[in-house]
Amino acid sequence: MPLNVLFSAPHARWDVYAAPLRNAFAKLGLDVRLSMEHAPAEVDYIVYAPNRVLQDFTPFTRARAVLSLWAGVEQIVGNETLSIPLARMVDPGLTRGMVEWVSAHVLRYHLGLDLDIRRDDAAWVYRTPPLASERSVVVFGLGALGLSVAKMLAQLGFEVTGWSRSPKDVPGIHCLHGQAGLSDALKRAEIAVLLLPDTRATENTLNASTLAQMPAGSFVINPGRGPLIDDDALLAALNTGHIAGATLDVFRTEPLPADHPYWAHPNVTVTPHIAAETRANTAALVIAENIKRSEKGESCHNLVDRRLGY
C-alpha cells in the first residue's frame, strides 16, 4: 500500500522539491504518493516548512512523523498540537554551504582583506598577514553545523575553541561547555562564530556583558539566528571599537528593515540570509531515508528534543 506523504510548505517550494523527493523515494524503493492535498486522516508523513495552511496537527491521526525542511525548528517545536516525532533537517548540501560561507568570512577578517578591498587611495602600505595559528576562533554551538565549521577552521590552522550547552569531546577542538565555560570562551574569541539554536536560553548570548568579555578589536560572525545578539549592545560595542567588525546573515526581522542601523554602519556587513540553504537534491534523500527508517521501526535521524527546543 502506498505511503501518503503531505508536502506542507509554501507553494513556491513545491516546484523545487517535488521532483527531487520523488526521485529520492524511488531510489530507496519507497512507494509514495506525494501531494500538497492529502486528506489529513490519510497522511502517513508530513514534509514541513513553516506556512499558514498547516498550524493544527491534531487531524493527522495516522501520521508517524513530521520531517522539517529547515535546520531551525523554532517556528514549530512549540506547537502544542504536534505530538508525533519531529525531525530537523541536517542536509549535507546545507552544511557544506555553511562551512564555505563561514570559512570565507573568518579568513576575510583574519587577513584584514577589507583594508585593501575598501582602499580609496594609492598608499603602498606593507604588512605581513598573520598565520591562522596566531588567531583564536570560537564557534558557539557544536551541533551538526557548528561542528563541521569548527573542524574546517581547525584544518585551516586556526586555534579553534567550541562552546556548547553540554560537554563535547572533539579531537583538535578545545571544547568548553555550560555557563562555567562561557566566560573562558568569550575571552578567547578574537573571531566569534554564532551557530547556536534559537531558544530562550540562547537569546542575547552576545549582550553588553558578554561582548565586553571578548578581546578588544575582535570580530562577530552570525549565520545562526538573529535573536542570539542584542542588536543595541553590538552597535554600541562597534561604535566604541571594542568590536572591530560584524558580518551578519540573520536578523530578528527579515528582511532587515531599510532604516536599520546595521545597513549604514561602516563596520557591519549585511548578507540576506544566504549563508546556508537547504539543497533540494540532498535534502530529499535525507527525508526519504528517515521515512525508510521509520517504516522499518527505527527512529528518524535528527529528532528534536522538545525540552531543549532543538
C-alpha positions in Angstrom: 0.0 0.0 0.0 1.5 3.4 -1.0 2.5 5.8 1.7 0.8 9.2 1.6 3.3 12.0 2.2 1.9 15.5 2.5 4.1 18.3 1.3 3.2 21.2 3.6 5.3 24.2 2.7 4.9 27.5 0.8 3.7 26.7 -2.8 6.9 28.1 -4.3 8.8 25.2 -2.7 6.7 22.6 -4.4 8.3 23.2 -7.8 11.7 23.0 -6.2 11.2 19.8 -4.2 8.6 17.7 -5.9 10.9 16.0 -8.5 13.9 15.5 -6.1 11.6 14.0 -3.5 10.0 11.6 -5.9 13.4 10.6 -7.2 14.7 10.0 -3.7 11.7 7.9 -2.8 12.2 5.8 -5.9 15.9 5.4 -5.2 15.2 4.0 -1.8 12.4 1.7 -3.0 9.6 3.6 -1.3 6.1 3.5 -2.8 4.9 7.1 -2.1 2.1 9.3 -3.1 3.4 12.8 -2.7 0.9 15.7 -2.7 0.0 19.0 -1.2 -3.6 18.0 -0.9 -3.9 14.7 1.0 -6.8 14.4 3.5 -5.3 14.8 7.0 -6.6 11.5 8.3 -4.9 9.6 5.4 -1.4 11.2 5.8 1.5 9.0 6.9 4.3 11.6 6.9 4.4 15.4 6.7 7.3 17.2 4.9 7.1 20.6 6.5 8.3 24.1 6.2 6.6 27.0 8.1 3.4 28.0 6.3 0.0 29.5 7.1 -2.0 26.5 5.9 -0.9 23.9 8.5 -1.0 25.1 12.0 -3.1 22.4 13.7 -1.7 18.9 13.6 -4.5 17.2 15.5 -6.4 16.0 12.4 -3.4 13.9 11.3 -4.3 10.9 13.3 -2.3 8.4 11.2 0.8 10.5 10.7 4.0 9.0 12.1 6.5 11.9 11.8 6.9 15.5 10.7 10.1 15.9 8.6 11.2 19.5 8.6 12.9 21.1 5.5 14.6 23.6 7.9 17.6 23.2 10.2 15.9 25.5 12.6 12.6 24.4 14.2 11.8 27.3 16.4 8.6 28.1 14.5 7.2 24.6 15.0 8.7 23.0 18.1 6.4 24.9 20.5 3.2 23.9 18.7 1.1 22.1 21.3 -0.9 20.2 18.7 2.2 18.4 17.5 2.8 15.3 19.5 4.4 12.9 16.9 8.2 12.8 16.3 9.7 15.9 14.7 13.0 15.7 12.7 15.0 18.7 11.8 16.9 19.0 8.6 20.6 18.1 8.6 21.4 18.4 4.9 24.9 17.7 3.6 24.5 20.4 1.0 23.4 23.0 3.6 26.3 22.0 5.9 28.8 22.4 3.1 27.4 25.8 2.2 27.7 27.0 5.8 31.2 25.7 6.1 32.3 27.6 3.0 30.5 30.9 3.9 31.9 30.9 7.5 35.4 30.0 6.4 35.4 32.8 3.8 34.4 35.5 6.3 36.8 34.2 9.0 39.6 34.4 6.6 38.5 37.8 5.4 38.7 39.2 9.0 41.8 37.2 9.8 43.8 38.5 6.8 42.3 42.1 7.1 41.1 41.9 3.5 38.7 44.8 3.9 41.7 47.2 4.3 42.6 46.5 0.6 39.1 46.0 -0.8 37.9 49.3 0.6 41.2 51.2 -0.1 40.4 54.6 -1.8 43.9 56.0 -2.1 47.3 55.0 -3.6 49.1 54.3 -0.3 51.5 51.4 -0.6 51.2 50.0 3.0 53.3 46.9 3.6 52.0 44.5 6.2 52.7 40.8 6.8 49.4 38.8 7.1 49.3 36.7 10.2 49.1 32.9 10.2 46.0 31.1 11.1 47.8 29.6 14.1 48.1 33.1 15.5 44.3 33.6 15.6 41.8 32.3 18.1 38.4 31.5 16.8 35.4 30.4 18.9 32.5 28.6 17.4 29.4 29.0 19.7 27.3 25.9 19.1 28.6 22.5 18.3 25.6 20.9 16.6 26.0 19.4 13.1 26.7 22.8 11.5 28.9 24.2 14.3 30.9 21.0 14.5 31.6 20.9 10.7 32.6 24.6 10.8 34.9 24.1 13.7 36.6 21.1 12.1 37.2 23.0 8.9 38.7 26.1 10.7 41.0 23.7 12.6 42.1 22.2 9.3 43.0 25.7 8.1 45.2 26.0 11.1 43.2 28.3 13.4 43.3 27.8 17.2 39.6 26.7 17.5 37.5 26.6 20.6 34.0 25.2 20.6 31.4 26.2 23.2 28.2 24.2 23.7 25.5 23.8 26.3 26.5 20.2 27.1 30.0 18.6 27.2 31.6 17.7 23.9 34.9 15.9 23.1 36.1 16.7 19.6 39.7 15.9 18.5 41.6 19.1 17.6 39.0 21.4 19.1 39.3 22.9 22.6 35.8 22.2 24.0 34.1 24.3 26.7 30.5 24.0 27.9 27.9 25.4 30.1 27.8 28.7 31.9 31.1 27.9 33.6 32.9 27.7 30.2 31.2 30.7 28.6 33.4 33.3 30.1 36.6 31.4 29.1 35.2 31.0 25.5 34.4 34.7 25.2 37.9 35.7 26.4 39.4 33.5 23.6 37.0 34.9 20.9 39.1 37.0 18.6 36.6 35.9 16.0 33.3 34.6 17.3 31.1 32.5 15.1 27.5 32.0 16.3 25.8 28.8 15.3 23.5 28.2 18.3 19.8 27.3 18.1 17.2 29.9 18.8 15.8 29.1 22.3 15.0 31.1 25.4 18.4 30.0 26.8 20.4 31.3 23.9 18.6 34.6 23.3 21.0 37.6 23.6 24.0 35.3 24.0 26.0 38.3 22.9 24.9 41.2 25.0 26.7 44.2 26.7 28.2 42.0 29.3 29.4 39.1 27.1 30.6 41.4 24.3 32.8 43.2 26.9 34.5 40.0 27.8 35.7 39.5 24.2 39.2 40.7 23.3 39.4 44.4 22.1 39.3 44.6 18.3 37.5 41.2 17.9 35.0 40.3 15.2 31.5 38.7 15.2 30.1 36.5 12.5 26.4 35.4 12.9 25.0 32.9 10.4 22.9 31.2 13.1 19.9 33.1 14.4 19.1 36.8 14.8 18.0 36.7 18.4 21.4 35.4 19.5 22.6 39.0 19.5 21.4 42.0 21.4 21.5 44.5 18.5 21.8 47.6 20.6 24.7 46.2 22.6 26.5 45.1 19.4 26.1 48.5 17.8 27.4 50.2 21.0 30.5 47.9 21.0 31.1 48.6 17.3 30.8 52.3 17.9 33.5 52.2 20.7 35.7 50.0 18.5 35.7 47.2 21.1 34.2 45.0 18.4 36.1 45.8 15.1 33.5 44.4 12.7 30.5 42.2 12.3 29.2 40.1 9.5 25.5 39.3 10.0 23.4 37.0 7.9 20.3 36.6 10.2 18.2 39.1 12.0 15.2 39.3 14.3 13.2 40.8 11.5 13.7 39.6 7.9 14.1 41.2 5.5 16.2 43.6 7.6 14.2 47.0 7.6 15.7 49.6 5.3 16.2 52.0 8.2 18.0 49.6 10.5 21.4 51.0 11.7 23.2 47.9 10.5 22.8 49.0 6.9 24.7 52.2 7.3 27.3 51.1 9.8 30.8 51.1 8.2 32.0 48.1 10.1 28.9 45.9 9.6 28.4 43.6 6.6 24.8 42.5 6.0 24.1 39.5 3.9 20.5 38.5 3.1 20.2 35.1 4.9 22.3 33.3 2.3 25.0 31.6 4.5 23.4 28.2 4.0 20.4 27.0 2.0 18.9 23.5 2.0 19.7 21.9 -1.3 16.7 20.0 -2.7 18.5 17.0 -4.1 20.4 16.2 -0.9 17.6 17.2 1.4 15.2 14.9 -0.4 17.5 12.0 0.3 17.5 12.9 4.0 13.7 12.9 4.0 13.5 9.6 2.1 16.0 7.9 4.4 14.0 9.0 7.5 10.8 7.6 6.1 12.5 4.4 5.3 13.9 4.1 8.8 10.5 4.9 10.3 8.8 2.2 8.2 11.4 -0.3 9.5 10.6 0.6 13.1 13.7 2.6 13.6 14.0 6.2 14.9 14.4 9.0 12.5 17.7 10.8 12.3 18.0 14.2 14.0 14.9 14.0 16.2 14.1 17.2 18.1 14.3 17.2 21.9 11.2 19.2 22.8 12.6 20.1 26.2 15.7 21.7 24.7 13.9 23.2 21.7 16.2 21.8 19.1 
